[in-house]
Amino acid sequence: MISTPEQQAVDAAIASRRSIRAFLPTPVEREDVAAILEVARRAPSGTNTQPWKTYVLMGQARDALCDAVTAAYLDPAENARHQEEYAYYPREWKSPYIDRRRKVGWDLYALLGLKRENKDGMAAQHARNFRFFDAPVGLVFTIDRTMEQGSWLDYGMFLQNIMVAARGRGLDTCPQAAWTQFHRIIAERLALPDNEMVVCGMALGFADMEKIENSLVTEREALEGFVRFIDG
C-alpha cells in the first residue's frame, strides 16, 4: 500500500497522542476548542444516539472547579465522603493488567523522583489531576443515566476523536478518570441535571516538554500479543 499524505497525517496524530501531565500557560482559543469538538462529533454511535455532553471550562470557571475539588481531595475527612459513581477499573485485578498498571505508575513516579514511601509526594502528584495539570482548558464529559454499556463504547470513540483532532492542531490532552470521585462537587458547580452522570475529565492545552513527566512514553503490546489473523 502506498503511503499518502493523508494517511501519514492521521497516523502521526494517533501515534503522537500521549497523556500529558504538565501544560504551558499558553491560552487556547475558544474557536480552536469549538473546531475540535465540531470534528469529534462525527464519532460513530449506535443508531446515531450521540450520547455525549461536553462542558468546556476556561478562566474563572475552570479555576473555581479546580479549587473546590483540590480542597476536597486534600482534606482526608472530606475526601472520604466522595466515591466514584461507576467502576472504571476492575474490582479484582489480574495479570497482565495489574502488571501494566503498576509499571506505568512506577515509571512515572521514578521520573519524578518519588519512591514508594513518599506517600505525600504521590498524593501531591495525584492532586495535579484536579488542576487539569495546569492546562488552560478543562473538559468535563457527562452521559445520560438511561444509556447502557454500548453508549459508553460510543463515548470512547468520541473522546478519541477529540484527542486526535487536538494533536492535528498541535495541542495535547490528558483524559482523566480521577475527576469521577468528585462527581457531586462537579454536578453542583456545573449545575448538572439529575439525569447526567460524569464520565471523565480531560485536560487540553500545549504540552510543557521541559517537564520530566512528559518524557514518559508508555509501552504497548506487540501486534502478535493481541491479534489473530484467521484465514479460510
C-alpha positions as CSV (number, residue, x, y, z in Angstrom):
1,M,0.0,0.0,0.0
2,I,1.4,3.4,-1.0
3,S,1.6,5.9,1.9
4,T,-0.3,9.1,1.2
5,P,0.0,12.5,3.0
6,E,-3.5,12.0,4.4
7,Q,-2.6,8.6,5.9
8,Q,0.7,9.9,7.2
9,A,-1.1,12.9,8.9
10,V,-3.7,10.6,10.6
11,D,-1.2,8.1,11.7
12,A,1.1,10.8,13.1
13,A,-1.8,12.3,15.1
14,I,-2.7,8.9,16.6
15,A,0.8,7.8,17.3
16,S,1.9,11.1,18.9
17,R,-1.1,11.2,21.3
18,R,0.1,10.8,24.9
19,S,-1.3,11.6,28.3
20,I,0.4,14.9,29.1
21,R,0.8,15.8,32.8
22,A,2.3,19.3,32.6
23,F,1.0,22.1,30.4
24,L,2.1,25.5,29.4
25,P,0.0,28.5,30.4
26,T,-0.3,29.4,26.8
27,P,-4.0,30.1,26.1
28,V,-6.1,28.0,23.8
29,E,-8.6,30.0,21.7
30,R,-12.3,29.2,22.2
31,E,-12.6,28.9,18.4
32,D,-10.0,26.1,18.4
33,V,-11.8,24.2,21.1
34,A,-15.0,24.5,19.2
35,A,-13.3,23.3,16.0
36,I,-12.0,20.2,17.7
37,L,-15.4,19.4,19.1
38,E,-17.0,20.1,15.7
39,V,-14.8,17.3,14.2
40,A,-15.1,15.0,17.2
41,R,-18.9,14.9,17.0
42,R,-18.6,12.8,13.8
43,A,-17.8,9.8,16.0
44,P,-20.0,6.8,15.4
45,S,-22.7,5.8,17.8
46,G,-25.3,3.1,17.8
47,T,-28.3,4.2,15.8
48,N,-26.8,7.7,15.9
49,T,-27.7,8.2,19.6
50,Q,-24.7,10.6,20.2
51,P,-24.7,10.1,23.9
52,W,-22.0,12.7,24.8
53,K,-22.4,16.0,26.6
54,T,-19.3,18.3,27.0
55,Y,-18.7,21.2,29.4
56,V,-15.7,23.4,28.4
57,L,-14.1,25.2,31.4
58,M,-11.8,28.1,30.9
59,G,-10.8,31.1,33.0
60,Q,-12.5,31.7,36.3
61,A,-15.0,28.8,35.8
62,R,-12.1,26.4,35.4
63,D,-10.2,27.8,38.4
64,A,-13.3,27.6,40.7
65,L,-13.9,24.0,40.0
66,C,-10.2,23.2,40.4
67,D,-10.1,24.9,43.8
68,A,-13.2,23.2,45.1
69,V,-12.1,19.7,44.1
70,T,-8.5,20.1,45.1
71,A,-9.6,21.3,48.5
72,A,-11.8,18.2,48.9
73,Y,-9.1,15.8,47.8
74,L,-6.5,17.2,50.2
75,D,-8.8,17.1,53.2
76,P,-8.8,13.5,54.4
77,A,-12.3,13.7,56.1
78,E,-13.8,15.4,53.1
79,N,-12.1,13.1,50.6
80,A,-13.6,10.1,52.4
81,R,-17.1,11.4,51.7
82,H,-16.6,11.2,47.9
83,Q,-16.8,7.9,45.9
84,E,-16.8,7.2,42.2
85,E,-20.3,6.6,40.8
86,Y,-19.2,3.8,38.5
87,A,-16.3,1.3,38.5
88,Y,-13.7,2.4,35.9
89,Y,-11.2,-0.3,36.9
90,P,-11.8,-4.0,37.7
91,R,-12.8,-4.9,41.2
92,E,-10.3,-7.8,41.1
93,W,-7.0,-7.3,39.2
94,K,-5.1,-10.0,37.4
95,S,-2.1,-10.2,35.1
96,P,-1.3,-8.7,32.6
97,Y,-3.5,-5.7,33.5
98,I,-2.2,-5.2,37.0
99,D,1.4,-5.5,35.8
100,R,0.8,-2.8,33.2
101,R,-0.9,-0.6,35.7
102,R,2.0,-0.9,38.2
103,K,4.6,-0.3,35.6
104,V,3.2,2.9,34.2
105,G,2.7,4.2,37.8
106,W,6.2,3.4,38.9
107,D,7.7,4.6,35.7
108,L,6.1,8.0,36.2
109,Y,7.0,8.2,39.9
110,A,10.6,7.3,39.1
111,L,10.8,10.2,36.6
112,L,9.5,12.5,39.3
113,G,11.9,11.1,41.9
114,L,9.1,9.7,44.1
115,K,9.7,6.5,46.0
116,R,7.1,4.1,47.5
117,E,7.5,5.5,50.9
118,N,6.8,9.1,49.8
119,K,3.0,9.0,50.2
120,D,2.7,12.8,50.5
121,G,4.6,13.3,47.2
122,M,2.4,10.8,45.4
123,A,-0.7,12.4,46.8
124,A,0.5,15.8,45.6
125,Q,1.2,14.5,42.2
126,H,-2.3,12.9,42.0
127,A,-3.8,16.3,43.2
128,R,-2.4,17.8,40.0
129,N,-5.2,16.0,38.2
130,F,-7.6,18.4,39.8
131,R,-5.8,21.4,38.3
132,F,-6.0,19.8,34.9
133,F,-2.2,19.6,35.1
134,D,-2.2,23.4,34.6
135,A,-3.8,23.2,31.2
136,P,-5.8,26.3,30.4
137,V,-8.8,24.3,29.2
138,G,-10.6,21.6,31.2
139,L,-13.3,19.4,29.7
140,V,-15.9,17.5,31.7
141,F,-18.0,14.9,29.9
142,T,-21.3,13.5,31.0
143,I,-23.8,10.9,29.8
144,D,-27.5,10.4,30.4
145,R,-28.1,7.8,33.1
146,T,-30.5,5.9,30.9
147,M,-27.8,5.0,28.5
148,E,-26.3,1.5,28.7
149,Q,-22.9,-0.2,28.0
150,G,-23.0,0.3,24.3
151,S,-23.3,4.0,24.6
152,W,-20.2,4.0,26.8
153,L,-18.3,2.3,23.9
154,D,-19.6,5.0,21.6
155,Y,-18.3,7.6,24.1
156,G,-14.8,6.3,23.9
157,M,-14.7,6.9,20.2
158,F,-15.9,10.5,20.8
159,L,-13.1,11.0,23.3
160,Q,-10.5,9.6,21.0
161,N,-11.7,11.9,18.2
162,I,-11.1,14.8,20.5
163,M,-7.6,13.7,21.4
164,V,-6.6,13.0,17.8
165,A,-8.2,16.3,16.5
166,A,-6.2,18.1,19.2
167,R,-3.0,16.6,18.1
168,G,-3.7,17.6,14.5
169,R,-3.7,21.2,15.7
170,G,-0.5,20.9,17.8
171,L,-2.4,20.6,21.1
172,D,-2.2,17.9,23.7
173,T,-4.6,16.2,26.1
174,C,-4.8,14.0,29.2
175,P,-8.0,12.0,29.7
176,Q,-8.7,11.9,33.4
177,A,-10.9,9.3,35.3
178,A,-9.7,10.9,38.5
179,W,-12.5,13.5,38.4
180,T,-15.2,10.9,38.8
181,Q,-14.6,10.6,42.5
182,F,-15.8,14.1,43.0
183,H,-18.9,14.0,40.7
184,R,-21.1,15.6,43.4
185,I,-18.9,18.7,43.5
186,I,-18.8,18.8,39.7
187,A,-22.6,18.4,39.5
188,E,-23.1,21.3,41.9
189,R,-20.6,23.6,40.3
190,L,-21.7,23.0,36.8
191,A,-25.4,22.8,37.7
192,L,-25.7,19.4,36.0
193,P,-29.2,18.0,35.6
194,D,-30.0,15.0,37.8
195,N,-30.1,12.7,34.7
196,E,-26.4,13.4,33.8
197,M,-23.5,11.3,35.1
198,V,-19.9,12.4,35.0
199,V,-17.9,10.2,32.6
200,C,-14.4,11.7,33.0
201,G,-12.5,14.9,32.6
202,M,-9.8,15.9,30.1
203,A,-7.0,18.5,30.1
204,L,-6.4,20.4,26.9
205,G,-3.6,22.7,26.0
206,F,0.0,22.9,24.9
207,A,2.5,20.4,26.5
208,D,5.4,21.7,28.5
209,M,8.0,19.4,27.1
210,E,10.6,20.9,29.6
211,K,8.9,18.9,32.4
212,I,10.3,15.5,33.0
213,E,6.9,13.8,33.4
214,N,6.2,14.5,29.8
215,S,9.1,12.3,28.7
216,L,7.2,9.2,29.7
217,V,6.2,7.0,26.7
218,T,4.2,4.1,27.8
219,E,4.8,0.6,26.3
220,R,2.3,-1.1,24.0
221,E,1.7,-4.8,23.5
222,A,3.2,-6.1,20.2
223,L,0.7,-6.9,17.5
224,E,1.1,-10.7,17.8
225,G,0.2,-10.4,21.5
226,F,-3.4,-9.3,20.9
227,V,-4.2,-10.1,17.2
228,R,-5.1,-13.3,15.5
229,F,-5.5,-13.4,11.7
230,I,-7.9,-16.2,10.8
231,D,-7.9,-17.2,7.1
232,G,-10.1,-19.6,5.2
